[in-house]
């Protein structure tokens, strides 16, 4: 069964989020896309973790940028997992699933994040298997300046005409919006502009059922099995 949806940080209900086990479990369930988060280590290597600190997910403490990639790898996580590099993740998932790579850029806190991430993606030959996303407009404009080929998309709580116009200007292929602000108007606008709309993060069955009626909108969820349960009756109709 193929699940046209986005696995948020992999399969976090079963394995630690943003780890290889979590990602591969989402692949096994049949999800077509997954979302992951990227920071830079002290030695400038893109690493996959959501928070700016390692406290919540590992037995260590401190900011991601305070440690080298090798030092980050040494911290323990549940299920004998570790903080992976982006290169590791791409190698493990190539040809298996489409990736939404969120840059955890904030006010230029990682001056070379965009270049380093793009280098890893192009080095893996995976430009056609990823979209680079961020809340940070400047980061996405920088990515677009570095490459006309890579797909990019803004992450936002709500939408506006200005955001849609900006998306056209930078040739964004993707728009990730909080589900509470997704309306018929914005769904239609994205369809007309050829922008793939994603609604985040939907974990309640009742809201999942609502979005199943809008097949052009991708659902991003932590509750992978719940989404499959909701989706199954609609497939059999």
C-alpha positions as CSV (number, residue, x, y, z in Angstrom):
1,X,0.0,0.0,0.0
2,X,1.4,3.4,-1.0
3,X,0.6,6.3,1.3
4,X,0.6,9.7,-0.4
5,X,1.5,11.7,2.7
6,X,4.5,13.1,4.6
7,X,6.0,11.2,7.6
8,X,7.0,13.9,10.0
9,X,10.5,13.2,11.2
10,X,10.0,9.6,10.2
11,X,8.0,7.3,12.4
12,X,8.5,9.0,15.8
13,X,5.9,7.0,17.6
14,X,8.0,3.9,17.2
15,X,11.6,5.1,16.9
16,X,13.5,8.3,17.9
17,X,12.6,11.1,15.5
18,X,15.0,12.1,12.8
19,X,17.0,8.8,13.0
20,X,17.7,6.2,10.4
21,X,15.4,3.7,12.1
22,X,12.6,6.1,12.2
23,X,13.0,7.0,8.5
24,X,13.3,3.4,7.3
25,X,10.2,2.4,9.3
26,X,8.2,5.1,7.4
27,X,9.5,3.7,4.1
28,X,8.4,0.2,5.2
29,X,4.9,1.5,5.9
30,X,4.7,2.8,2.3
31,X,4.8,6.5,2.9
32,X,5.8,8.5,-0.2
33,X,7.5,11.4,1.6
34,X,9.2,12.2,4.8
35,X,10.2,15.4,6.5
36,X,13.6,15.9,8.3
37,X,15.4,18.8,10.0
38,X,19.0,19.9,9.4
39,X,21.5,21.9,11.5
40,X,25.2,22.4,11.1
41,X,27.8,20.8,13.4
42,X,30.8,22.7,14.8
43,X,32.9,21.4,11.9
44,X,30.3,22.5,9.3
45,X,28.7,19.2,8.5
46,X,24.9,19.0,8.0
47,X,23.4,16.9,10.8
48,X,19.8,15.7,11.1
49,X,18.1,16.8,14.3
50,X,15.1,19.1,15.1
51,X,16.1,21.1,18.1
52,X,19.0,23.6,18.3
53,X,20.1,21.6,21.4
54,X,20.7,17.9,21.9
55,X,19.1,17.7,25.4
56,X,15.7,16.4,24.5
57,X,16.9,13.6,22.2
58,X,20.2,12.4,23.6
59,X,22.0,11.7,26.9
60,X,24.1,14.9,26.3
61,X,23.4,18.6,26.6
62,X,24.3,21.8,24.8
63,X,23.8,23.3,21.4
64,X,24.3,21.3,18.2
65,X,26.8,23.9,16.9
66,X,29.0,23.3,19.9
67,X,29.9,19.8,18.8
68,X,31.6,18.2,15.8
69,X,29.6,15.7,13.8
70,X,31.7,12.9,15.3
71,X,31.1,14.2,18.8
72,X,27.3,14.4,18.1
73,X,27.4,10.8,16.9
74,X,28.8,9.7,20.2
75,X,25.7,10.8,22.2
76,X,23.3,8.0,23.0
77,X,19.6,7.8,22.0
78,X,16.9,5.2,22.5
79,X,17.0,2.1,20.3
80,X,20.8,2.4,20.1
81,X,20.4,5.3,17.6
82,X,22.5,8.4,17.1
83,X,22.3,11.8,15.4
84,X,23.0,11.1,11.7
85,X,24.6,13.3,9.2
86,X,22.5,14.3,6.2
87,X,24.9,12.4,4.0
88,X,24.2,9.2,5.9
89,X,20.5,9.7,5.6
90,X,20.6,10.4,1.9
91,X,22.7,7.3,1.3
92,X,20.2,5.1,3.2
93,X,17.1,6.5,1.6
94,X,18.1,7.1,-2.0
95,X,15.5,5.8,-4.4
96,X,13.2,4.8,-1.6
97,X,11.3,8.0,-0.6
98,X,11.0,11.7,-1.4
99,X,12.6,14.0,1.2
100,X,11.5,17.3,2.6
101,X,14.7,18.8,4.1
102,X,13.9,21.6,6.5
103,X,16.8,24.1,7.0
104,X,16.7,25.1,10.7
105,X,18.1,28.5,9.8
106,X,17.2,31.4,11.9
107,X,18.5,34.9,11.3
108,X,21.7,33.5,9.7
109,X,22.7,31.5,12.7
110,X,24.4,29.0,10.3
111,X,26.1,31.2,7.7
112,X,27.0,28.3,5.4
113,X,24.0,26.0,6.0
114,X,22.5,26.4,2.6
115,X,25.7,25.8,0.7
116,X,26.6,22.7,2.8
117,X,23.2,21.1,2.4
118,X,23.1,21.7,-1.3
119,X,26.6,20.3,-1.7
120,X,25.5,17.1,0.1
121,X,22.4,16.7,-2.0
122,X,24.1,17.3,-5.3
123,X,27.0,15.1,-4.3
124,X,24.5,12.3,-3.7
125,X,22.9,13.0,-7.1
126,X,19.5,13.4,-5.4
127,X,18.2,16.8,-6.6
128,X,15.1,15.2,-8.0
129,X,14.4,13.4,-4.7
130,X,14.3,16.3,-2.4
131,X,12.7,19.7,-1.7
132,X,14.5,22.2,0.6
133,X,12.1,24.0,2.9
134,X,12.4,26.6,5.7
135,X,10.5,29.2,7.7
136,X,13.4,31.6,6.7
137,X,12.7,33.6,3.5
138,X,16.4,34.6,3.2
139,X,17.6,31.0,3.4
140,X,15.3,30.0,0.6
141,X,16.3,32.9,-1.6
142,X,20.0,32.0,-0.9
143,X,19.3,28.4,-2.0
144,X,17.6,29.6,-5.1
145,X,20.6,31.8,-5.9
146,X,22.9,28.8,-5.5
147,X,20.8,26.5,-7.7
148,X,18.0,27.0,-10.2
149,X,17.3,23.3,-10.3
150,X,16.6,22.4,-6.7
151,X,13.0,22.5,-5.5
152,X,12.3,24.9,-2.6
153,X,9.3,25.8,-0.5
154,X,8.3,28.0,2.4
155,X,7.0,26.8,5.7
156,X,4.4,29.2,7.2
157,X,1.6,29.2,9.7
158,X,-0.8,31.2,7.5
159,X,-0.8,32.3,3.9
160,X,-1.3,35.5,2.0
161,X,-1.3,36.9,-1.5
162,X,2.3,38.2,-0.7
163,X,3.5,34.7,0.1
164,X,2.0,33.3,-3.0
165,X,3.6,36.1,-5.1
166,X,6.9,35.5,-3.4
167,X,6.6,31.8,-4.1
168,X,6.2,32.6,-7.8
169,X,9.1,35.0,-7.8
170,X,11.6,32.4,-6.4
171,X,10.0,29.6,-8.4
172,X,9.0,27.6,-5.3
173,X,7.4,24.3,-6.0
174,X,6.2,23.7,-2.5
175,X,4.3,25.5,0.3
176,X,3.9,24.0,3.8
177,X,1.1,25.6,5.9
178,X,-0.4,24.9,9.3
179,X,-3.5,23.0,8.7
180,X,-5.7,25.4,10.6
181,X,-5.1,28.1,8.0
182,X,-5.6,26.0,4.9
183,X,-8.7,27.2,3.0
184,X,-10.4,26.3,-0.3
185,X,-9.1,29.6,-1.7
186,X,-5.5,28.7,-1.0
187,X,-5.9,25.2,-2.2
188,X,-7.2,26.5,-5.5
189,X,-4.4,29.2,-5.7
190,X,-1.7,26.6,-5.2
191,X,-3.3,24.3,-7.8
192,X,-3.4,27.1,-10.3
193,X,0.2,28.1,-9.6
194,X,1.5,24.5,-9.7
195,X,2.6,24.7,-6.1
196,X,2.4,21.5,-4.0
197,X,0.5,22.4,-0.7
198,X,1.3,20.5,2.5
199,X,-0.7,20.8,5.7
200,X,1.2,20.3,9.0
201,X,1.1,18.7,11.5
202,X,-2.2,16.6,11.5
203,X,-2.4,14.0,14.2
204,X,-6.2,13.9,14.9
205,X,-8.3,11.4,13.0
206,X,-11.2,13.8,12.5
207,X,-8.9,16.4,10.8
208,X,-7.2,13.7,8.7
209,X,-10.7,12.7,7.4
210,X,-11.3,16.3,6.4
211,X,-8.1,16.6,4.3
212,X,-8.7,13.2,2.6
213,X,-11.4,15.1,0.6
214,X,-8.6,17.4,-0.8
215,X,-6.3,15.0,-2.6
216,X,-4.1,17.8,-3.9
217,X,-3.0,18.6,-0.3
218,X,-0.4,16.4,1.3
219,X,-1.0,15.6,5.0
220,X,2.1,15.7,7.3
221,X,1.7,13.6,10.4
222,X,3.4,12.0,13.4
223,X,0.6,9.4,13.6
224,X,1.5,7.2,10.6
225,X,-0.7,4.2,11.5
226,X,-3.6,6.4,12.5
227,X,-3.5,8.1,9.1
228,X,-3.3,4.7,7.4
229,X,-6.4,3.6,9.3
230,X,-8.3,6.7,8.3
231,X,-7.2,6.4,4.7
232,X,-8.0,2.7,4.2
233,X,-11.8,3.1,4.0
234,X,-11.5,5.8,1.4
235,X,-9.3,3.7,-0.8
236,X,-11.8,0.8,-0.8
237,X,-14.7,2.9,-1.9
